Amino acid sequence: MSTPLQSLDIWKQLQKHFGDIHQQHMLDWFQQDKQRFDRFNLTAAGLTLDYSKNRITSETMDLLNQLAKKRNLPEQINALFKGELVNRSEKRPALHTALRNFSDRPIMVDGKDVMPEVRDTMSRMEEFCWKIRRKHWRGYTNKPFTDVVSIGIGGSFLGPKLASSALKPYNDSHINVHYLANIDGSHITEILKHLNPETTLFIVQSKSFGTQETLKNALACRQWFLDNGGVVNDLQKHFAAVSANVEKAVEFGIAEENIFPMWDWVGGRYSLWSAIGLPLAISIGIDNFRNMLRGAHEMDEHFRTAPMEKNMPVIMALLGVWYVNFFNINSQAILPYDHYLRGLPAHLQQLDMESSGKSVGIDGHKVDYHTGPIIWGGVGSNGQHAYHQLLHQGTHFSPSDFILPMRTHNPIDNFHAMLVSNALSQSQALLTGKSKEQALDECLKAGLNKQEAEELAAQKVIPGNRPSNTLYFPKSTPHSVGALIALYEHKVAAQGMLWGINSFDQWGVELGKDMGNNILAALEGEDFNATFDSSTNGLVDAYKTMQDQL
């Protein structure tokens, strides 16, 4: 990958091709090619991707696939699965795929097969979940658990929270799972005030057992437990942990047998598949948890083995590069039409923006092209009455992913048919738009005179030609949810490979943590020395002044 991206001949061919087609309308292509839907349609791991409503032709995809090969994408994908040090800045592999590896293939890290340890951890998770779900492990007053509080942040929060919501129909344990992340007294207060310490289990999720927000929340939950009837000797009955720092977790009061491992070769935003998923496994059962892993594994195998032109994550990654680097778009909308998948945009914000928010390549040089877009979105038809206005008539466009289960867990009258019709009509409207002639005819038929009709018609013109994918599948099941999350993980990884950036570190996040510690010391210190910029100094002073006013 020594040749700069924009110096590649294939990049220059793509630039010329973009100039040739970027003003053409997709609707014309649909009219000229009755097989367009079949041509740009692909199924993998139970998911189907309709990418026909994109500003691409067969030539576009041929050129993009040539770019993938020129950037050695197949070799880079192979390196990811083999456990090579793809996270170069931290000299680590990125082997979250090992956590859902159902093949007999060994996964080597530093010359050691990690699969026996992965399988052992899964067995421990199964026993842990079984004891809680069968009410064999009880609280200090011998009452079974009714609530589990997962304490984490970032990847140990967003992924499991998404999956818990997505798979709520499979929650058969009658145990409520709560996710505590924000370092905000209001968040922890609203969770704890409804809980009984006798029937609550806390799972502290932190690789270092020292993450500021997680440790603070864990200590507050510990104190709440002690203040409401528990004693120190009872902590082991009510606290478990997922951490690499066993010593600190034991000091906290957690029994060593209830501490599950975290590995350096699993990044936080990919940790759902590990023991970080314990709260989810408790609620839906280990069999359903394993089915989620199997769905992800099927997508892994597809990503690992499928040719570039038939590889779903690669196609989505190439489309991302096409829009970011040639159309200069700076955002992408994620639009799940399923109430249970409402947490998907937030999870993908972290996954994509933490991975692709880089301006320096793996060679240490600043890139001279754009990388990851801003990810945003929301659930179902709600957005149609809000931000879809910008999608249809804004001065710039955001490619949109419509995510659509064709069947519902809760059939009521024709609700789901109406929901599906909304999703399909929105993607169709983005494609077709409304011409000036159509708008004018509509206004005249409504009884407006010609002048009024002309004035209003101009406001009602919708340009169309705005791209979207539709990802659809029969139903939101553990298998399909696992495949869906893995699909986006691999899409983001492939984009990073194409851009030549490290998708697996997050130094910007680390900087914020370090500076936060310094500012916290200033906020809590009696002697405040003005050592920051004038804005930060002023805000610290305002905080201290307003505390004194209470």
ABEGO torsion letter per residue (X at the ends): XABBAAABAAAAAAAAAAAAAAABBAAAAAAABAAAAAABBBBBGGBBBBAAABBBBAAAAAAAAAAAAAAGAAAAAAAAAAGBBABAAAGBBBAAAAAABABABBBBBGGBBAAAAAAAAAAAAAAAAAAAAAGABBBAAGBBBABBBBBBBEAAAAAAAAAAAAAAAABAAGBBBBBBABBBAAAAAAAAAABBAAABBBBBBBAAGABAAAAAAAAAAAAAAAAAGBBAAAAAAABBBBBABAAAAAAAGBBAAABBBBBAABBAAAAAABAAAAAAAAAAEAAAAAAAAAAAAAAAAAAAABBAAABAAAAAAAAAAAAAAAAGBABBBBBBBBAAAAAAAAAAAAAAAAAABBABBAAGBBBABBBBBBBBEBBEAAAAABAAAAAAABABBBBBBBBBBABBABBBEAAAAAAAAAAAAAAAAAAAEBBAAAAAAAAAAAGBBAAAAAAAAAAABBAEGBBBBBBBBABBBAAAAAAAAAAAAAAAAAAAAAAGBBAABBAAAAAAAAAAAAAAAAAABABBBBABBAAAAAAAAAAAAAAAAX
